[in-house]
Amino acid sequence: MAERFETKTVHFHHSHLEHEKAKATPIYQTSVFSFPGLEEVEDFYAGGRNYLYTRNGNPNQVELAEAVASLEQAERGVAAASGMGAIMAGVLAVVKPGERILASHEIYGGTYALLHNELARLGIELALIDLTKSKSLDDAITPNTRLFYMESITNPLLTVADMPHWIKEAMRFGLITMIDNTFATPYLVQPARLGADLVVHSATKYIGGHSDVTAGVLTGKVEYVERAREIISTYGASLSPFEAWLGARGIKTLALRMERQCENAAAVAHFLESHPSVSRVFYPREEDVQFFHRHKRGAMVSFCVSDEEKVYDFYRRLRWITLSPSLAGVETTVSHPVTTSHRALTEEQRLSTGITQGLVRLSVGIEASEDIINELNQALV
Ligand SMILES: Cc1ncc(COP(=O)(O)O)c(C=O)c1O
């Protein structure tokens, strides 16, 4: 068995697949599987056969999900149609009406919209906590609090809270812990090893890595993941075989991409820190990532332009770095959180978390770092 992260990224063929010796996994582009007779249908329900209908399960979905679970060192994984689908299934698997979720106040805008707007309709409460200000959950817990939710590196301010501490703290109160590990990836940190019950990914980002797939993966304890699998299937949030195949293919270069992108991000952050048109750079501090495996700080850099009025000019001046409101592809891209990812927040909420009009979120790619720096420099006047 392959043991090391880099080896596991390229050797994860799902054992259920009959590859007919195909080197690459075939795409099981089928909505349904056929059976020679009713005995075999019974056999499926008894657990003897693996697949019946793609909304309930498909070899490509399973390959992607199990590959991510293996990299996360989590017990089990399940794929979903998007990161939001995976978050929705994970949360609904463990929280019921009348219960309460305690989440970091710095979370992706879409996640906030789900936890705050949609789950409120189901009678699920949300409370937010600033993990950089408090040290304990003593004052934040109520008897109905069930789930603790945070991002390993936050979107878009790239804060790295002390996750090992917060997981222990949540466990002290018997809460279930769910970590969004999209920005850090298991290459940098594996929250399940720190005790997290559920670890979720927008596989649309670094797992896929090429801005050509929308997918999500939920990993974690078997009991919760299996419940989430039922939810994904019943709510119709299953991942298509082709998207799953693309996601699995992306994983093969995850370690190489992360290595290069993190290195480039360090060079870009260093450049931005001394640029006169930049008032502030958001990039994880070295002391904050001590619990990350490679002490790398991720491949995202956010910054504020000194003159907020000029932020529109900055985006227009870019020549080959594109304004694309996603992240984590091999190409460097920029996004504007106020108008895109964090649009669901009110202005007051945005400002209270530091998401200002002049904030630019940069997803650093695999290009030559000198070219990325030159491109930013000519746009930052
Ligand atoms: C941290 C984080 N989590 C979850 C999501 C949602 O993922 P998806 O767009 O694949 O649904 C995103 C999307 O940007 C994200 O940045």
The ligand as a Tripos MOL2 file, in Angstrom:
@<TRIPOS>MOLECULE
LIG
   16    16     1     0     0
SMALL
NO_CHARGES

@<TRIPOS>ATOM
      1 C1        -14.3760   27.8070    1.3190 C.3       1 LIG1
      2 C2        -15.4770   27.4070    0.3990 C.ar      1 LIG1
      3 N1        -16.3310   26.4440    0.7720 N.ar      1 LIG1
      4 C3        -17.3380   26.0580   -0.0240 C.ar      1 LIG1
      5 C4        -17.5570   26.6410   -1.2540 C.ar      1 LIG1
      6 C5        -18.7150   26.1920   -2.1070 C.3       1 LIG1
      7 O1        -18.2600   25.3530   -3.1040 O.3       1 LIG1
      8 P1        -19.0050   25.1470   -4.5280 P.3       1 LIG1
      9 O2        -18.9030   26.4310   -5.2430 O.co2     1 LIG1
     10 O3        -18.2310   24.0320   -5.1520 O.co2     1 LIG1
     11 O4        -20.4020   24.7890   -4.2040 O.co2     1 LIG1
     12 C6        -16.6860   27.6430   -1.6940 C.ar      1 LIG1
     13 C7        -16.8980   28.2910   -3.0040 C.2       1 LIG1
     14 O5        -16.2430   29.2230   -3.3470 O.2       1 LIG1
     15 C8        -15.6250   28.0380   -0.8390 C.ar      1 LIG1
     16 O6        -14.7780   29.0080   -1.2010 O.3       1 LIG1
@<TRIPOS>BOND
     1     1     2 1
     2     2     3 ar
     3     2    15 ar
     4     3     4 ar
     5     4     5 ar
     6     5     6 1
     7     5    12 ar
     8     6     7 1
     9     7     8 1
    10     8     9 2
    11     8    10 1
    12     8    11 1
    13    12    13 1
    14    12    15 ar
    15    13    14 2
    16    15    16 1
@<TRIPOS>SUBSTRUCTURE
     1 LIG1         1 GROUP 0 **** ****
